[in-house]
Each structure stands twice: as structure tokens, then as C-alpha cells.
């Protein structure tokens, strides 16, 4: 079906959709045409105000979200000017004002394992008890059973001010994963209000994960959501301190690919070129040798993702995980599928970077009886047979030289950017097998602020695994930087390839006082 374009008005940042054909499955947003399923149809008049923030009902599945065309490059003009973005919240400072979870009942087509479910609920308890009694929580659940589980948890936990814990039954038809991080990117808009950027992402562990941002939007008047059609980035692949944000190279490549798809439309290509020329002060040429202030179209594509990130997130951006030209025999890339698994900004001048060789060396030094004890201990936590050789398997999975060099390269990159870098034990599980925990002490959540009484609150909610020698180093490292460590037992969670930063999302933070 075709949209009645006579009834569409576009006004730069302020886009107004008027009298759209209600029988159509298409609407125009910022001049971009999206095929929208029936359940997403809005009333005849939709106003997209300053910042182009629009409120849409949530899609009901991954297929309806992606195949429905929300991020499909189809004809239409896309505006790239930062109006859909905002200032990304830092990981390293501020008080968490609002924390969001999605309580998964599905994980890669499997029921959430009982050991994992118990671990997730225990994490919720810990956060309820240790965060400020003013911190709001929103738990989006997929069904009545999950609703009752979370309600009973709150009753059992008896947190202060229980009314601040919002449990929302979405009635999701297919189910959620527990990984809330990747479906959205919270920012603060120009008016200081919270906004959830809904960006394209690269994978869908839960079919209904796409529903989450709009559900949160629906239930909180102070939070809006907006689809940003020019970003392809998982939320776990971006980190931030107060002044800078850090994006894994994979997301830069993926966003560039998305922009190239959009540029198949002539008007979109003109817009992308216009954006680049305005930001860079250079002229883009399609053919010939650049002279003076000119650059090739190829150079534009090399630079464009960084510029888009800076425009949409309102911070200086560093792309990390780049190939090191001084090692031509090795092609380096980001060490893990998401950089938040292996690196952590501490304040404004320091990073902690994972180090598999450190962890392997420590484990190799253990006497056999200690290895046996730790294997039994961690296996029990994960719900595995106590005879499982977790330590042996995880060392084998991380021993390759070409694996280690990516972590070392990341540390080198950050040092070259002027950061102090400290190394932390780290070990990857086996991707998509759910057979080994990821031992990451980087995938944490921090609070660092001065409370109303003048007390300096500095906490880290830190994943621990029962691997005593590694856990102890991690705790000591954060304590050295002045953190109160709040331990979170996450062995049974990281077998599903994420930890606390992946499964809990601060969607609002205080500004530093």
C-alpha cells in the first residue's frame, strides 16, 4: 500500500505527520517510510515534537520489528542531525535514579534454567537492598507467572519504599531474554528529560525483546522513546565516562553498512554527504583525486560512523578494537562480542581491561585439590554436574595467542589515548554453547556521587563466580580505587553470555554535584 504523501509535512527537526491514511500499513517518520504492522497503527494525527520523539506501541516479535521494516533501507529521506539522540549517560559517575530489568522466561528458545532464574532473582534482591531507597526499579515481565514470581520476591525482600518497584506485565506472546542492555540506549535530551533511543541491533536472544523500550515509555511519563534509523549498535558495545564514549569497532562497521544501505536511495545519500560536509568542513567528491579541502567518497565512509555517533550521543567518541598497523601479521579487533564484557571506565582517567593470560596463570598455579574444590563449587552454582572440569575447559578456550592479542591491543589503544590502564582477570566461555561461564569482572555497574548529607557514595555492583583467586583480585582492584564492592553471584547467569551490565540498565542517572 502507498502512503498519501499529500497529507505529510516535514519541518526540519520538528516533523509532523498529519491525517495519515489509517488503512495503510505505511507511515512516514522524518521523511523515512517504515512498514508498520496493524498493531502499531496510531491515530490519524501523530505529532513528533522537538527531537523527533515519537511514542509507538511495541512490536510483538523480532520478525515484526525487523522484517516489518523499522530499520530496513527503503525509499525515503532520512535526516541525520542529532535530533533523535541526546547525551549518553556515563557508566562511571552519578547516582542511579531508575534501574530497569526484563525478567526473561526464554533464552535462545530454551526455558530460563532454574539455576539461572534463582541467580537473577538474587541479583534483584541485592540491588533492591543496596541501592538508594529513592531509586526506582522497573521490571518488565512477559506473563502472569513471572509477574507473581517478582511480586513475591519484593514481599520476601521487604525493601524500603516498595512502591518504587514497578512490575509491568507485558503479556509478551513469545517471551523475553534477560538481556535488556542491547535493545536501547538511554540518553538525556536537550530539555534534561530521559529518552530511550531504539536503535537497530545485531541479534535477538528473545523474540519479544523489541517490546521493552516502548513498554517502559508507556508506563513512565518522564521517559520517552524514539527510533533512530541511522544507528546499528548493541547497547553492550558502547561505554561512557563523563566526557567521552567508547564504541567497539564492530558497531562502527555495522553502522557504516547501515548508512550505505540507506544511501542506495539518492536523497538519503545527499543527506549523508551533507551531514559529513557540514561536520568536517570538507567537500566530498565521487571521482578523481582530492585537492585542497576535498575528500573522496571512500574517505567519507571511513569517517562517517564516528561522526554519527558523536552527533547522536553528544560526546567525543573513541572507536576501540582497531587493527594495530604495527603488527601486519595479526589483524586485531575488539576482544569480545561486546566491549562491556572486557573493559570498564573508572572515573575520567582510568580503565580496567580484561586479561585472559593473567587468569590462566593464576589458575595454573593452583594445587590439584584446590582445582577440584573450585570445579565442584562453580559447577554447583551453574547447575552442572559437580564432576565438570570447568577450569580445564575454560583455560583451553582462552589460551590461543591470537585471542590474547586483542585484549592487549585494547589496553594499548586506551593508553595511547591518555588513560591509565590496569589489567583484570578475564576468561570467555564458549560462544552459543551455554557450557561455560564467562568470568568477567568488567561487566559491572557503578555509582559514584555525593548524597544529600554530603557523604561520598562509591559502589560497584560486581559479578563474582566462586573462583576464589580471581574473585579476590577483582574485589581488591575495585577497593583500591575506593569502591565499596557489592558482590553479585553470577556464575549461573554468565553461562548465557552476559553479566550484570547486560541484564540491568540504569535508564536515569543523576548529574554529578
N, C-alpha and C positions, 0 to 999 in steps of 0.2 A: 504494500500500500504506500501511497505517497502522501507526504505532509502538504497541507495547503500553505505554501510559503507566503502567500499574501497576508496571512494572519500572524506572521512572525516579525518581531522587531529586535534588532540588536543594537545596543548602545554602549560600545566600548566595554568598560568594566561592568557596568550595570546592564545586565541582559534581562529583557522582559519577554516572556512567552505569553502571547495573548490568543485566546479563542482557538486553541489548537483543536484540530479535528478529533473529537472524542472517540470516533470509530476507528481511528488509525492506530497502528502499533508503533508509530514513529513520532518522536518529538525532536525539537531542535534545542540544544543547550549550548550557549556560547557559539551558536552557529554550527555546532557539531551534531550530526544526526546519529542517534542511538536507537536501535531496535529494542523496544521495551515491551516485555510481556504484559498481558492483560492485567495481572495483579499489581503491576507498577503504575497503571494509569492514574493520573492525578485529575483533579477538577479542571474545567475548561481554562481557568486562569491560573497561571503559575508565575510568581514574581521571584526573580533571582536578584537579591539586593547587592549592596556593595560587597565585593569579594566573591561574587557569584556563588554564594552559599545556597544550595538548594536542598530541600528535605524530600527524599524519595522513600517510599516504602521499600522494605528489604526484599531482595531476591530470595527465592526459596531453595536454590541449589547452585552448585558450582556451574552446571551446564547452563542454567538460565542466566547466570551472571556473565559468563564469558561468551558462550555461543549466542546469547541474546544481543551481544554487540556493544556492551558498555565500554569496552576498550578495543573494539575492532576498528581498524582504519577504513572507514567508509566515507564517501564523499561528503564534504562539508568543511567549513573553515574553523580552525582551532586557534584560539587566542593564547599566546604564551607571554604573559606579562607579570606573573607572580600574584595575580589577583585571586587565584584559587588556593594559595598557600598561606603561610604565616610563619611565625618564629618557632622553630622546633624546641621542645623542652630539653634542658640539659639532663644528662644522667648523673652528673657529679655534684650537683648542688640543689638546694631548695628543699622544702617540706612537701611531701606527697599529700595533696589535698583530696584526691579522688583516685582510687585504685579500681581497676576493672579486671574481671576474670570471665572466662567462658568455661563452664563445667562440662567437660566432654563426656558423652556417652558412647562415642565411636572414636576409633583411632585406626586409620588405614583399613577400614572395613572390618575391624575387629571390635568387640566389646572392650571397653576400657578395663584392663586387667584389675582384679581385686586388690592386688598389692599396690598398683599404681593409684587406684582410686583412694585407698586409705592414705597413701602418702600425700596426695593432692589435698585431701581434707585436713590433714595435719598441718600442712603449709598454711591453709586458710586460717586455722586456729591461731597459729603463731603470729601471723600478721595482724589479726584482729586484736591480739593481746599486746603486741609490742609497738604498733603504730599509735600515733596520737589518737585520743578518744574523739577528736574532731574529724579525723579522716573518714571520708565517705568510701563505701565499697559498693560496687555493682557487680552482681554475679548473674550472668545470663545463662539460663538453663534451658535444655531442649524439650523437657517433658515434665509431666506431673510428678513422676517418681523422683527425678533429680531435684525438683522443687522441694519435695518433702525431705530428702536427704540433707539439703542445705539448710532448710528451716530447723531441722532437728540439731544440726551442727551448731547453729547460732544459740539455740536454747541450752545445749550442753556446754558450750564455751562460756556463756554468760559474759560477753564483752560489755564494756562501758558504753552507754548510749547505743543500744542495739538497733534503734530506729534509723541509724545512719547506714545500716547494711541493707541494701536493696536487692532482693532476689526476684528476677524477672523471668517468667515462663514464656518463652518464645513460641512454644508449640512447633518446634522445628520438625519437619516431616522426615528428615534423613539423619540428623544428628550432627554434633559438633566434635571437633578435636578439642584439646585443652590449649591449643597454641593461639592465643589472642593477639600476639605481637605483630603478626605478619599481614593482617588484613587492613591495617590502618596506620596512620602516623598522626598523633595528636600534636597540635600547634596552638599558639595563641595568636589571634588575629589582630589587626590594627587597632581595634577597639578594646583589646585586652580580654576578649572572650575566648573560651575554649572552642576548638574546631577539630574535627576528625577528618583528615584527608583520606579519602578512599582511593587508593592507587591500584594500578594493575600489579599483580603478584605472580610468582612463577610456579607455585604449586598449591594444592588444595588438600590438606590432610583430612579435613572434614567437609562433607558436601555442603553443609549449611553455614560454614564459617563466614561466607559473604554477607550473611544477615546481620552480623554483630554491630558494625558501626551505626547502621540505621536504627537498630533496636535501642542502643544507648541514647542516640539522638531523640528518639520518640519518648523516652522516659525521663529526660532531663532537659528542662527549659534553658539552662545555661550552656548547653553544648549543642552545636550544630554539626552536620556532616556535609561533605561536598566531594563529588567525584572529580578527580584530577586526571584527565585523559592523556597527559604527556609524561607521566611517571610510571616506570616499571621497576619496582624496588620492593623487596620484602622488608618489613619493619625491623627484622633482626639484623639487617645488613647496613644499618646506619646507627651511629653513636654520636653523642654530643657532649661537650662541656659548655661553659657559659658563652664562649666566643666563637667556637668552631664546631663543625660537624664533620664526621668521618664516614665515608661510604666505601664499601668494598667494590673492587674493580668489576666484579660480575654485574653489579647493578648499573654501573656506568655503561657497560657494553649493552646490557638489556634495554636500558632507556634509549640509547642511541639507535638500537634496532627498531624500537617502537616509533621513534621520531622519523626514521627512514620509511617505515610503513605509512605513517601519516603523510609524508612528503610525496607519496605516489599521487596524491591529489595536488594539482597545481597551486591552488590557493593556499593550502597548508604549507607547501614548500616556500612560497613567497613570505608567509608569516614567520617561518622558522629562520629564513635568511634575514628578514627584517629584524627579528629579535637578536640574532647574532651580531649583525652590523651595529645595532644600537648599543649593545653591551660592550662590544670590543672596540668600536670606533674604526673598524676596518671594512673594506669593501670585498665582498665575495665574488670571485669570477669563476665561471664554469669551465673555461678553456684558456689555454695559453699560460705563459709564465708570469707570476705575480710581480708587480712593480710597485715601489713606494709603499702605499698604505693598503695594498691588496693582499688577499689570501685566496688559496684555492678552495673549491668546494670540499675537497678531501680534508683539508685542514679544519674547516668548519665542523665536519662530522667528528673529527678527533676531539674538538674542544666543547662541543655543544652540550653534552650531558652535564659536565661540571657547571656550566653557566645556568642551565635549567635548574639544577639542584640549588645553586646559590640564590636564584630568583625565588624559588618556591619555598625554601626553608629559611630564608632571611639570615643566613650566616655564611661566613667564609667556609668553603668546603675543601677538604683534603680527600682525594681518591687514594685508597690504600690497597696493597696487594699487587702493585705494578711489577712487571718484569724488570729485573735488575740488568741494565745493559752491560755491566762489568763482568757478568757471568754468562757469556754467549752459549756455553754448553748446557745451560739449565734455563728452562722457562719457568720463572716464578709466577705465582698467582696468589689470591687470597688463601690462607691456610685451611679454612673450614668453610662450609657452605654459607654460613653467616658469621660476620666478624665479631658479633657479640658473644660468640662461643669461646673466643680465644683472646680477646683484648678488652681492657677496661680503662676508661679515663678516670684519674684520681685528681680532683681539683682541676687547676688550669695548666699545670706544667708537668704532669706525670702520667705515665701509662704503665699498666701491668700487662705483660704479654705472655701467653702460654708457652710452655717449653716441654715437649714430649721427652726429650733426652734427659732432662732433669728428673722427671717422674720415673722413667725406666731405670735410671741409675740408682735411685732410691729403692725401688722395688727389688732390683737385682741384689742389693746388699743385704736383704733380709735373710735370716736363717730359715731353713725349710719349715720348722714348726710354726714360725710366725706367718709364713706364706699360707700354710694350711689353715691357721686360725682366721686370717683375713679373708681367705676364699670362702670359708664357711659363713663368716659373718655377713659379707656382702651378698653372697648367694641367697641367704635367708631374707635379707632386705628386699632383694629384687624378685623374690618369688621363684628362684631357680632351685635345682637340686643342690644340696649342700656339698656334693662331690664335684661341682663345676669348677674348672680351673680358670676362673675369671682373670687372675693376674697373668698367667701364662698367655692366654688368648689376647688379652688387651696389649701386652707388650709386643707380641707378634704383629698385631695390627698397626702399631705405631713406630716400628723400628726402621722403616725404609729411609734412606738418606734424603731422597727426593721429597719426602713428607716433611722432614725437619727443616729443610732449607726455606720453606715458605714461612714458617714461624720466625726464623732468624732474619729473613728478609723484611718481614713486617716490623720487627724490632728495629732494624737498621733504618727503615723508612721514617719511623717516628722519631728516632734520634736525629736524623738529618733535618727534620722539621723543628728541632729545638726542644724536644721533650726528653725528660728523664725517663728512662725505661728500666723497669725491674721485671725479672722473669718469674713465672709461676709454674708449678707443676700442671701439666695438662695431658690427657690421653683421650683419643677419639674411640668411640665404639665402632661397630661395623655398620655402615650406612644401610638402612632399609631392612635390616635383618632382625632388629629388636632382640639381639642376643647378648649385647654387652652394654653396660652403662657408659655414657660419656662422662669422664671425670674432668669437669670444667669448674674452676673457681673464678672465672671471669664473668660468667653469665649470672650476675648478681644484680641487686637493686640497692641503691644508696640514698640516704637522706643526709643533708648537711645544712643546718640552718640555726639561727638564733631564735629561741622561743620567746613568748611574751614576757617571761620572767627574766630574760637576759641570759638564760642557760644555753650553751652551745651543744646542740644535739648533732651527733655524728654517728650514724648507724649504717652498717652494711648487713643486708639480709643475704646470707652466704650459703650456697649449696655445700653440703658435706655428704660423704659417701660411706663412712665406716672404714676407709683406707687410712688408718691412723697416721702413718708417717707423712702422707700427702696432705691430709686434713690439717695436721698440726702446723705444717709450713704455711698453708694458706691463712689460717687463723692468725698466726704470728705476723705475717706480712701485713694484713689489714690493721691489726692492732698497732703495728709500728707506725702506720700513717694516722693514728689517732682514732680509729673506728671502734665503736662497741660492736662486737660481732654477734648477730642474732643467727644461730645455726638453723639450717633447714635440711632435714634428711631427704635427699632427692635421688637416691640410688634407683629406686623403682620408677622414677619419672624420667631420668635421663636415658634409660634404655629406649625410650621413644624419641630420643634425639633433641632434647632441649632441657633447659633448667628453669630457674625462677624468672629470669628476664623474658624468656619466651612465653611463659604461662601467666604472668601477672603484668598489668600495664598501668603505670601512672598516667592517667589521662588529664590530670591537672596538677601542677606544682606551684608552690609559692615562689615569688621572686625573692632573691637574696635581699635581706635587710641591711 
